[in-house]
Amino acid sequence: MLLKKEYKGKVKIIPLGGLDQIGMNITAFEYEDSIIVVDCGLSFPSDDMLGIDLVIPDVSYLKKNLHKVKGFVITHGHEDHIGALPYILKEVNVPVYGTKLTMALIERKLKEHNLTKTTKVKVIKHGQSINLGCFRIEFIRMNHSIADAAALAIFCPAGILIHTGDFKIDYSPVFGDTADLQRFGELGKKGVLALLCDSTNAIRPGFTMSEKTVGRTFDNIFMEHKNQRILVATFASNVDRVQQVINSACKYDRKVVIEGRSMVNVIGTASEIGYIHIPEGTLIDIEQLKNYPDDKTVIITTGSQGESMAALSRMASSLHKKVSIKDTDVVILSSTPIPGNEKAVSKIINELTMKGAEVIFQETHVSGHACQEEIKLIYALVHPEFAIPIHGEYLHRIAQAKLAQDMGMDKEHIIILDSGNVLEIGEAEAKVVDTVPSGGILVDGLGVGDVGNIVLRDRQNLAQDGIIIVVLTLEKRSNELLAGPDIVSRGFVYVRESEDLMGEAKKVVNSVVQDCLFRHISDWGKIKNNIRDSLSDFLWKKIKRNPMILPIIMEVS
């Protein structure tokens, strides 16, 4: 139980993203004049976000309270936890703290964005603590699908908060040590005010399998396909998975090609700091692939989620300049589709199969997230006063809430938050006292936030029904029609096969223009609105379509 006499005041917990979705994780912790921010991730656009590259969190609250913000504290190096940093640091320029691999990946991003000179970064070891304002943050060793993951014990005058980050309990990790469960037990005995725990796999019973089980599966596949080229697609950040593919490749005397920009970057970074062991002479450049027989090569690539621009997708659709899929190839998809990506993954499996390749996509992946029994273990060690399920869609967080109840927690002490909620929590109670701006800022090319809901809606309309441009020329003084109206169509109908429709549309526009001129309407805004309304009504009645209509009036003096 919480040792109440030691603590005073209330701490605010403000998730600015990461709830009701998988991605864009960022949570602020505030006590009086100090704010620390845990993680700063991005999410990838949904299908209806046309032309959008990335979605980053809205940090208006942090900008408004910039004088209080002491630093970003990062749990691990996945994109949904570090990807937004280069964009956010331009507006909230505070120090960034994380473990060795995490900071190496962040520094590579800062270098790409020319932020290395203006950003203070500090590598923290597991077991080490840092002081930021009213907070002391201790990094606790955790296991995940990327090395150097950390849970955070956050000490403040109101009590101890534990943020698990993304985690699983792996008793035989490929790299590094097992999770520091002893420390969780010690903190539990001191009294933990609140536990913020990963919910991603809370609907799955049992335990998550060890990463090493995948290594044995790879070994079996390599042994069974000695005479074929093998391609392995996995997440770029899963360094341990890549290590196990390399281990199997060395065992069966194969050369390895790393393909895909993000894969090359992550493996290069991990190699530089000694987090992956690649025997000398194992890696070859993709240009050298033709110099080796197929049964002596392995290609490790990005694209396991069916991403259209990833290396595997380009290979499957014959767009890759260096690698063509052959009917003797074996392709291993070493990941589980992220919710929403099932269709894209199915498409790529079909494309590969049509080219004659053998596709293996079962039993070659284990999750990096804790299943029910591991979540229950953390609750048993920590026995917090309050539980705040995080990282997951509503379904996952409610599943964790039920687990917490099963572990004996009072239902009133289990809090399901939404992004933007301000939870004020103290020794006696926890309640939502306010909301702050949250949600996504859209990144399109070099533009950050310049594409909003209205522009997105226009893009959706253009994609659904196309555009019609009406052009006419008026004489400046007399407002007399000198040319047009002409109609140009894009994405609406194929003009050569719809000449009658376009002819009728032109008559409708001409009639509207003549009527406006007859009534001496000189306001071009009114003329444009009349054209837009009449043409829209005509097209809807005629073919039940509603294209974007853009009248353009040119003036000749």
C-alpha positions as CSV (number, residue, x, y, z in Angstrom):
1,M,0.0,0.0,0.0
2,L,1.0,3.6,-0.5
3,L,2.9,5.1,2.4
4,K,0.8,8.2,2.6
5,K,2.7,10.1,5.2
6,E,5.7,10.6,3.0
7,Y,3.9,12.4,0.2
8,K,2.1,15.7,-0.4
9,G,0.3,17.6,-3.1
10,K,-1.0,16.3,-6.4
11,V,0.7,15.5,-9.7
12,K,-1.0,15.9,-13.1
13,I,-0.7,13.2,-15.8
14,I,-1.5,14.5,-19.3
15,P,-1.5,12.1,-22.2
16,L,-1.1,14.2,-25.3
17,G,-1.3,11.2,-27.6
18,G,-1.1,7.4,-27.8
19,L,-4.5,6.6,-26.3
20,D,-7.2,5.1,-28.6
21,Q,-4.5,4.2,-31.1
22,I,-1.3,2.3,-31.6
23,G,1.3,5.1,-32.1
24,M,2.0,8.8,-31.3
25,N,2.9,8.1,-27.7
26,I,3.6,11.2,-25.6
27,T,2.6,11.9,-21.9
28,A,3.4,14.9,-19.8
29,F,3.8,14.8,-16.0
30,E,3.4,18.1,-14.1
31,Y,4.0,19.0,-10.5
32,E,3.8,22.7,-9.7
33,D,6.4,24.4,-11.8
34,S,7.9,21.3,-13.4
35,I,6.9,19.3,-16.4
36,I,8.6,16.2,-17.8
37,V,7.5,14.5,-21.1
38,V,7.8,10.8,-21.5
39,D,8.3,9.8,-25.2
40,C,7.5,11.8,-28.3
41,G,6.3,9.5,-31.1
42,L,4.6,9.8,-34.4
43,S,1.9,7.8,-36.1
44,F,1.5,6.9,-39.7
45,P,-1.4,8.3,-41.8
46,S,-4.7,6.4,-42.2
47,D,-6.1,5.7,-45.7
48,D,-8.2,8.8,-45.7
49,M,-5.3,11.1,-45.0
50,L,-4.4,11.6,-48.7
51,G,-0.9,12.8,-49.4
52,I,0.1,12.9,-45.7
53,D,3.5,11.5,-44.7
54,L,3.3,11.5,-40.9
55,V,1.2,12.5,-38.0
56,I,2.8,14.1,-35.0
57,P,1.2,15.1,-31.6
58,D,-0.2,18.6,-30.9
59,V,2.1,20.0,-28.2
60,S,0.3,23.4,-27.8
61,Y,0.1,22.7,-24.0
62,L,3.9,22.3,-23.8
63,K,4.5,25.4,-25.9
64,K,2.2,27.4,-23.6
65,N,4.0,26.1,-20.5
66,L,7.5,26.0,-22.0
67,H,9.1,27.6,-18.9
68,K,8.0,24.6,-16.9
69,V,9.2,21.8,-19.4
70,K,12.4,20.3,-18.1
71,G,13.1,17.6,-20.7
72,F,12.0,14.6,-22.8
73,V,12.6,11.2,-21.2
74,I,12.4,8.4,-23.8
75,T,11.6,4.7,-23.0
76,H,12.9,3.1,-26.2
77,G,13.8,3.7,-29.8
78,H,10.7,2.8,-31.8
79,E,9.2,5.4,-34.2
80,D,5.9,5.6,-32.3
81,H,8.0,6.8,-29.3
82,I,10.8,8.9,-30.9
83,G,9.7,9.8,-34.4
84,A,8.2,13.2,-33.7
85,L,11.2,14.5,-31.7
86,P,12.9,16.3,-34.7
87,Y,9.7,18.3,-35.3
88,I,8.7,19.0,-31.7
89,L,12.2,20.0,-30.6
90,K,12.1,22.9,-33.0
91,E,9.3,24.4,-30.9
92,V,10.0,22.8,-27.5
93,N,13.8,22.9,-27.3
94,V,14.6,21.0,-24.1
95,P,17.2,18.2,-23.2
96,V,16.5,14.6,-24.3
97,Y,17.4,11.6,-22.1
98,G,17.4,7.9,-23.0
99,T,19.5,4.7,-23.0
100,K,22.4,4.1,-25.3
101,L,20.7,2.6,-28.4
102,T,17.7,4.9,-28.0
103,M,19.8,8.0,-28.0
104,A,22.0,6.7,-30.9
105,L,18.8,6.4,-33.0
106,I,17.6,9.8,-31.9
107,E,20.9,11.5,-32.7
108,R,20.8,10.1,-36.2
109,K,17.4,11.7,-36.6
110,L,18.7,15.0,-35.2
111,K,21.6,14.9,-37.6
112,E,19.2,14.5,-40.6
113,H,17.2,17.6,-39.4
114,N,20.3,19.7,-38.5
115,L,19.5,19.8,-34.8
116,T,22.6,18.3,-33.3
117,K,24.1,21.6,-32.3
118,T,21.0,23.0,-30.8
119,T,19.7,20.0,-28.8
120,K,21.2,18.7,-25.6
121,V,21.1,14.9,-25.4
122,K,22.3,12.6,-22.5
123,V,22.7,8.8,-22.4
124,I,21.4,7.2,-19.2
125,K,22.2,3.7,-18.0
126,H,19.7,1.3,-16.6
127,G,19.5,1.8,-12.8
128,Q,20.6,5.4,-13.1
129,S,18.5,8.4,-12.0
130,I,18.2,12.0,-13.3
131,N,16.8,15.0,-11.5
132,L,14.5,17.3,-13.6
133,G,12.8,20.1,-11.6
134,C,10.6,18.5,-8.9
135,F,11.0,15.0,-10.5
136,R,13.6,12.3,-10.1
137,I,13.4,9.7,-12.9
138,E,15.0,6.2,-12.6
139,F,15.5,4.0,-15.7
140,I,14.6,0.4,-15.0
141,R,15.7,-2.4,-17.4
142,M,12.9,-3.8,-19.5
143,N,12.6,-6.2,-22.4
144,H,10.9,-5.3,-25.7
145,S,11.4,-6.0,-29.4
146,I,14.2,-3.4,-29.5
147,A,17.2,-3.4,-27.2
148,D,17.7,-0.9,-24.3
149,A,14.1,-0.5,-23.5
150,A,13.4,1.0,-20.1
151,A,10.5,1.4,-17.7
152,L,10.5,4.7,-15.7
153,A,10.1,5.2,-12.0
154,I,9.1,8.8,-11.6
155,F,9.6,10.2,-8.1
156,C,7.8,13.4,-7.1
157,P,6.5,15.0,-3.9
158,A,3.1,13.5,-4.6
159,G,4.4,9.9,-4.8
160,I,6.0,7.3,-7.0
161,L,4.7,6.8,-10.6
162,I,5.8,3.9,-12.7
163,H,5.6,4.0,-16.5
164,T,6.4,0.6,-18.0
165,G,7.0,1.8,-21.6
166,D,6.4,-0.9,-24.1
167,F,7.5,-4.2,-22.6
168,K,7.4,-8.0,-22.4
169,I,9.1,-10.3,-19.8
170,D,11.7,-12.2,-21.8
171,Y,13.7,-14.6,-19.6
172,S,16.2,-15.4,-22.4
173,P,16.7,-12.2,-24.4
174,V,18.9,-12.3,-27.6
175,F,20.8,-9.2,-26.4
176,G,21.2,-7.8,-22.9
177,D,19.8,-8.9,-19.6
178,T,16.3,-9.8,-18.4
179,A,13.9,-7.2,-17.0
180,D,14.8,-5.9,-13.5
181,L,11.7,-7.4,-11.8
182,Q,13.5,-7.1,-8.4
183,R,13.4,-3.3,-8.7
184,F,9.6,-3.4,-9.4
185,G,9.2,-5.4,-6.2
186,E,11.3,-3.0,-4.2
187,L,9.3,0.0,-5.5
188,G,6.1,-1.9,-4.8
189,K,7.1,-2.2,-1.1
190,K,7.8,1.5,-0.9
191,G,4.3,2.3,-2.2
192,V,3.4,3.2,-5.8
193,L,0.9,5.9,-6.4
194,A,0.1,5.0,-10.0
195,L,1.1,2.4,-12.6
196,L,0.9,3.3,-16.3
197,C,1.1,0.0,-18.0
198,D,1.4,-1.1,-21.7
199,S,-2.0,-2.5,-22.9
200,T,-1.2,-3.7,-26.4
201,N,-1.5,-7.4,-25.8
202,A,-3.9,-7.2,-22.8
203,I,-6.5,-9.2,-24.7
204,R,-4.1,-12.2,-25.2
205,P,-4.0,-14.8,-22.5
206,G,-0.8,-16.4,-21.3
207,F,2.8,-15.3,-21.8
208,T,4.6,-13.8,-24.8
209,M,7.1,-16.2,-26.3
210,S,10.8,-15.4,-26.0
211,E,12.5,-13.7,-29.0
212,K,14.9,-16.7,-29.1
213,T,12.1,-19.0,-30.2
214,V,12.1,-17.2,-33.5
215,G,15.8,-18.0,-33.9
216,R,15.1,-21.7,-33.8
217,T,12.4,-21.2,-36.4
218,F,14.8,-19.4,-38.7
219,D,17.3,-22.2,-38.3
220,N,14.7,-24.8,-39.4
221,I,13.6,-22.7,-42.4
222,F,17.3,-22.2,-43.5
223,M,17.9,-25.9,-43.1
224,E,14.8,-26.9,-45.2
225,H,15.6,-24.4,-48.0
226,K,19.3,-24.9,-48.5
227,N,19.0,-24.6,-52.3
228,Q,16.9,-21.4,-52.5
229,R,17.5,-17.7,-52.0
230,I,15.9,-16.4,-48.8
231,L,14.4,-13.0,-48.2
232,V,13.4,-11.9,-44.7
233,A,11.1,-8.9,-44.1
234,T,10.8,-7.5,-40.6
235,F,10.6,-4.2,-38.7
236,A,13.8,-2.1,-39.2
237,S,14.1,-1.5,-35.5
238,N,14.0,-5.2,-34.5
239,V,17.7,-5.5,-34.1
240,D,17.5,-8.8,-32.2
241,R,15.5,-10.3,-35.1
242,V,18.1,-9.2,-37.6
243,Q,20.8,-10.6,-35.4
244,Q,19.1,-14.0,-35.4
245,V,18.7,-14.0,-39.2
246,I,22.5,-13.2,-39.5
247,N,23.2,-16.0,-37.0
248,S,21.4,-18.5,-39.2
249,A,23.0,-17.1,-42.4
250,C,26.5,-17.6,-40.9
251,K,25.6,-21.1,-39.8
252,Y,24.6,-22.0,-43.4
253,D,27.4,-20.1,-45.1
254,R,25.3,-17.4,-46.7
255,K,26.1,-13.7,-47.4
256,V,23.7,-11.1,-46.2
257,V,22.3,-8.0,-47.9
258,I,20.6,-5.3,-45.8
259,E,18.1,-3.4,-48.0
260,G,15.7,-0.6,-47.2
261,R,16.8,2.9,-46.0
262,S,15.4,2.6,-42.4
263,M,16.9,-0.9,-42.0
264,V,20.3,0.2,-43.2
265,N,20.2,3.2,-40.8
266,V,19.1,1.2,-37.7
267,I,21.5,-1.7,-38.3
268,G,24.3,0.7,-39.0
269,T,23.6,2.5,-35.7
270,A,23.3,-0.7,-33.7
271,S,26.5,-2.0,-35.2
272,E,28.5,1.2,-34.4
273,I,27.6,0.9,-30.7
274,G,28.1,-2.9,-30.5
275,Y,24.4,-3.9,-30.2
276,I,24.6,-6.3,-33.1
277,H,27.4,-8.7,-33.9
278,I,28.0,-9.2,-37.6
279,P,31.0,-11.5,-38.4
280,E,33.5,-9.9,-40.8
281,G,32.8,-10.7,-44.5
282,T,29.1,-11.6,-43.8
283,L,27.6,-8.4,-45.2
284,I,27.7,-7.6,-48.9
285,D,26.5,-4.7,-50.9
286,I,23.4,-5.2,-52.9
287,E,25.5,-4.6,-56.1
288,Q,27.5,-7.7,-55.3
289,L,24.3,-9.9,-55.1
290,K,24.8,-11.0,-58.7
291,N,28.3,-12.4,-57.9
292,Y,26.9,-15.1,-55.6
293,P,24.6,-18.1,-56.3
294,D,21.0,-17.7,-54.9
295,D,21.5,-20.5,-52.3
296,K,24.4,-18.5,-50.8
297,T,22.5,-15.3,-50.1
298,V,20.0,-13.8,-47.7
299,I,18.3,-10.4,-48.2
300,I,17.0,-8.7,-45.0
301,T,14.5,-6.0,-46.0
302,T,11.8,-3.6,-44.8
303,G,8.2,-3.9,-45.9
304,S,6.8,-6.6,-43.7
305,Q,3.7,-4.4,-43.2
306,G,3.0,-4.0,-46.9
307,E,4.1,-0.4,-47.0
308,S,3.9,0.8,-50.6
309,M,7.3,2.4,-50.8
310,A,9.2,-0.2,-48.7
311,A,11.8,-2.4,-50.4
312,L,9.8,-5.6,-50.3
313,S,6.7,-3.9,-51.9
314,R,8.9,-2.6,-54.7
315,M,10.4,-6.0,-55.3
316,A,6.9,-7.6,-55.3
317,S,5.6,-5.1,-57.9
318,S,8.8,-5.4,-60.1
319,L,9.8,-1.7,-59.3
320,H,13.0,-2.5,-57.4
321,K,16.1,-1.7,-59.5
322,K,18.4,-4.3,-57.9
323,V,16.3,-7.3,-56.8
324,S,13.7,-9.2,-58.8
325,I,11.6,-11.9,-57.1
326,K,12.1,-15.3,-58.6
327,D,9.9,-18.4,-58.6
328,T,12.6,-20.2,-56.5
329,D,12.7,-17.6,-53.7
330,V,11.5,-18.1,-50.2
331,V,10.1,-14.9,-48.6
332,I,9.7,-14.8,-44.8
333,L,7.4,-12.1,-43.4
334,S,8.6,-11.9,-39.8
335,S,6.0,-9.7,-38.3
336,T,2.3,-9.6,-37.4
337,P,0.2,-7.1,-39.3
338,I,-0.5,-4.0,-37.3
339,P,-4.3,-3.4,-37.0
340,G,-5.3,-1.6,-40.2
341,N,-2.4,-3.1,-42.3
342,E,-4.0,-6.5,-43.0
343,K,-5.2,-5.5,-46.5
344,A,-1.7,-4.3,-47.5
345,V,0.0,-7.4,-46.1
346,S,-2.5,-9.7,-47.9
347,K,-1.8,-7.8,-51.2
348,I,1.9,-8.2,-50.9
349,I,1.6,-11.9,-50.1
350,N,-0.6,-12.3,-53.2
351,E,1.9,-10.4,-55.4
352,L,4.8,-12.5,-54.2
353,T,2.9,-15.8,-54.6
354,M,1.9,-14.8,-58.2
355,K,5.6,-14.5,-59.0
356,G,6.0,-18.1,-57.8
357,A,7.8,-17.3,-54.5
358,E,7.1,-19.4,-51.4
359,V,5.8,-17.1,-48.7
360,I,6.2,-18.0,-45.0
361,F,4.3,-15.7,-42.7
362,Q,3.3,-17.8,-39.7
363,E,5.4,-18.8,-36.7
364,T,8.3,-16.4,-37.6
365,H,7.3,-13.6,-35.2
366,V,6.8,-13.1,-31.5
367,S,5.3,-9.9,-30.1
368,G,7.3,-7.4,-28.2
369,H,4.4,-6.7,-25.9
370,A,3.3,-8.4,-22.7
371,C,0.4,-10.8,-22.6
372,Q,-2.0,-11.1,-19.7
373,E,0.1,-13.1,-17.3
374,E,3.1,-10.7,-17.7
375,I,0.8,-7.7,-17.0
376,K,-0.5,-9.5,-13.9
377,L,3.1,-10.1,-12.8
378,I,3.8,-6.4,-12.9
379,Y,0.7,-5.6,-10.9
380,A,1.6,-8.3,-8.4
381,L,5.0,-6.7,-7.9
382,V,4.0,-3.1,-7.9
383,H,0.4,-3.3,-6.3
384,P,-0.3,0.4,-7.2
385,E,-2.9,2.6,-5.6
386,F,-4.2,3.7,-9.0
387,A,-4.0,1.9,-12.4
388,I,-3.9,3.9,-15.7
389,P,-3.8,1.5,-18.7
390,I,-1.9,3.1,-21.6
391,H,-0.6,2.3,-25.1
392,G,-3.4,0.8,-27.0
393,E,-6.9,1.2,-28.4
394,Y,-9.9,1.4,-26.1
395,L,-10.5,-2.4,-26.3
396,H,-6.9,-3.2,-25.1
397,R,-7.0,-0.7,-22.2
398,I,-10.4,-1.9,-21.0
399,A,-8.9,-5.5,-21.1
400,Q,-6.1,-4.4,-18.8
401,A,-8.6,-2.6,-16.5
402,K,-10.3,-6.0,-16.1
403,L,-7.0,-7.7,-15.3
404,A,-6.3,-5.0,-12.6
405,Q,-9.7,-5.8,-11.1
406,D,-9.0,-9.5,-11.2
407,M,-5.8,-8.7,-9.2
408,G,-7.9,-7.1,-6.5
409,M,-7.8,-3.5,-7.4
410,D,-10.8,-1.3,-6.6
411,K,-12.7,-0.4,-9.8
412,E,-12.8,3.3,-8.7
413,H,-8.9,3.3,-8.7
414,I,-8.7,2.2,-12.4
415,I,-8.7,5.2,-14.7
416,I,-9.4,5.0,-18.5
417,L,-8.1,8.3,-19.9
418,D,-8.5,9.9,-23.4
419,S,-5.7,11.9,-25.0
420,G,-5.9,15.5,-23.8
421,N,-7.4,14.6,-20.4
422,V,-5.7,16.2,-17.4
423,L,-5.7,13.7,-14.6
424,E,-4.9,15.2,-11.1
425,I,-3.8,12.5,-8.8
426,G,-2.9,12.5,-5.1
427,E,-2.9,10.2,-2.1
428,A,-6.6,10.1,-1.7
429,E,-8.2,10.5,-5.1
430,A,-7.6,10.8,-8.9
431,K,-9.9,12.7,-11.1
432,V,-9.9,14.4,-14.6
433,V,-9.9,18.1,-13.9
434,D,-9.4,19.6,-17.3
435,T,-8.7,18.9,-21.0
436,V,-5.9,20.4,-23.2
437,P,-5.4,20.4,-27.0
438,S,-4.3,17.0,-28.3
439,G,-4.6,15.0,-31.5
440,G,-2.6,15.0,-34.7
441,I,-0.6,17.6,-36.6
442,L,-0.3,16.5,-40.2
443,V,3.1,16.5,-41.9
444,D,3.1,16.7,-45.7
445,G,6.6,17.0,-47.2
446,L,8.3,19.9,-45.5
447,G,5.0,21.4,-44.4
448,V,4.1,20.8,-40.7
449,G,0.6,21.7,-39.8
450,D,-0.3,23.5,-43.0
451,V,-2.6,20.8,-44.0
452,G,-5.7,20.8,-41.8
453,N,-9.2,19.3,-41.9
454,I,-10.4,21.7,-44.6
455,V,-7.5,20.9,-47.0
456,L,-7.9,17.2,-46.2
457,R,-11.6,17.3,-46.9
458,D,-10.8,19.0,-50.3
459,R,-8.3,16.3,-51.1
460,Q,-10.9,13.6,-50.3
461,N,-13.5,15.4,-52.5
462,L,-11.0,15.6,-55.3
463,A,-10.2,11.9,-54.9
464,Q,-13.8,10.9,-54.9
465,D,-15.4,13.1,-57.6
466,G,-12.7,15.1,-59.3
467,I,-12.7,18.7,-60.3
468,I,-14.3,20.9,-62.9
469,I,-12.7,24.3,-63.8
470,V,-14.9,26.9,-65.5
471,V,-12.9,29.7,-67.3
472,L,-14.4,32.9,-68.7
473,T,-13.0,36.3,-69.7
474,L,-14.8,39.6,-68.9
475,E,-14.0,43.1,-70.2
476,K,-12.9,45.3,-67.3
477,R,-15.1,48.4,-67.7
478,S,-18.2,47.0,-69.4
479,N,-18.2,43.6,-67.8
480,E,-18.9,42.2,-71.3
481,L,-18.2,38.5,-71.9
482,L,-15.2,38.3,-74.3
483,A,-14.4,34.5,-74.1
484,G,-15.8,31.3,-72.7
485,P,-17.2,30.0,-70.6
486,D,-14.9,26.9,-71.2
487,I,-15.0,23.8,-69.0
488,V,-12.0,21.8,-68.1
489,S,-12.4,18.5,-66.2
490,R,-10.0,16.3,-64.3
491,G,-10.9,13.1,-62.5
492,F,-14.6,13.7,-63.1
493,V,-15.5,12.0,-66.4
494,Y,-13.6,10.9,-69.5
495,V,-14.4,13.9,-71.7
496,R,-14.2,12.1,-75.1
497,E,-16.9,9.7,-74.0
498,S,-19.1,12.3,-72.3
499,E,-19.3,15.1,-74.9
500,D,-23.1,15.4,-74.6
501,L,-22.9,15.8,-70.8
502,M,-20.1,18.4,-71.0
503,G,-22.0,20.2,-73.8
504,E,-25.1,20.5,-71.5
505,A,-22.9,21.6,-68.6
506,K,-21.5,24.3,-70.8
507,K,-25.0,25.5,-71.7
508,V,-26.0,25.6,-68.0
509,V,-22.9,27.8,-67.2
510,N,-23.4,30.0,-70.2
511,S,-27.1,30.6,-69.2
512,V,-26.0,31.5,-65.6
513,V,-23.3,34.0,-66.9
514,Q,-25.7,35.6,-69.3
515,D,-28.3,36.0,-66.6
516,C,-25.8,37.6,-64.3
517,L,-24.6,40.0,-67.0
518,F,-28.2,40.9,-67.9
519,R,-28.9,41.8,-64.3
520,H,-25.7,43.8,-64.2
521,I,-24.2,41.8,-61.4
522,S,-20.6,43.1,-61.2
523,D,-19.5,41.3,-58.0
524,W,-17.3,38.4,-59.3
525,G,-17.9,36.5,-56.0
526,K,-21.6,36.4,-56.7
527,I,-21.1,35.3,-60.3
528,K,-18.8,32.5,-59.2
529,N,-21.2,31.3,-56.6
530,N,-24.1,31.3,-59.1
531,I,-22.0,29.2,-61.5
532,R,-21.0,26.8,-58.8
533,D,-24.5,26.3,-57.4
534,S,-26.2,25.9,-60.8
535,L,-23.6,23.5,-62.2
536,S,-23.5,21.5,-59.0
537,D,-27.3,21.1,-59.1
538,F,-27.2,20.1,-62.8
539,L,-24.5,17.4,-62.3
540,W,-26.1,16.0,-59.2
541,K,-29.5,15.6,-60.9
542,K,-27.9,14.2,-64.1
543,I,-25.3,11.7,-62.8
544,K,-25.4,11.9,-58.9
545,R,-21.9,13.2,-58.6
546,N,-20.6,16.2,-56.8
547,P,-17.2,17.3,-58.1
548,M,-15.3,20.3,-56.8
549,I,-16.2,23.2,-59.1
550,L,-13.7,26.0,-59.5
551,P,-14.8,29.1,-61.5
552,I,-12.0,31.3,-62.8
553,I,-12.8,34.8,-64.2
554,M,-10.1,36.6,-66.1
555,E,-10.1,40.3,-66.7
556,V,-9.1,42.1,-69.9
557,S,-8.8,45.9,-70.0
